[in-house]
């Protein structure tokens, strides 16, 4: 009789573990291949929401750049031209390479911008 009880107990334990493993697996969130980058973007987007007043200089348009302190339409166009020619900025400080953006202008805008 003990063999029968051990068998039933083992069967029940196995069923419980299988069911709990199945439930755990069902609640697991899987990420498709190639989506890891968008996960990082989601994290950046949350940071961006926290800093909603900041302007991403890699996606900003002429009007948005023009609205920055110390940036007029000409400097805004220089930023767009630079971005088109050399690609996205890797840091805020990369703006110092843009014609017309010197240290004084950069100091005025550095707290209003970010790079993503």
Helices and strands as residue ranges (DSSP letters): H 2-27, H 36-50, E 55-56, H 62-66, H 73-86, G 92-97, H 103-109, G 110-112, E 113-114
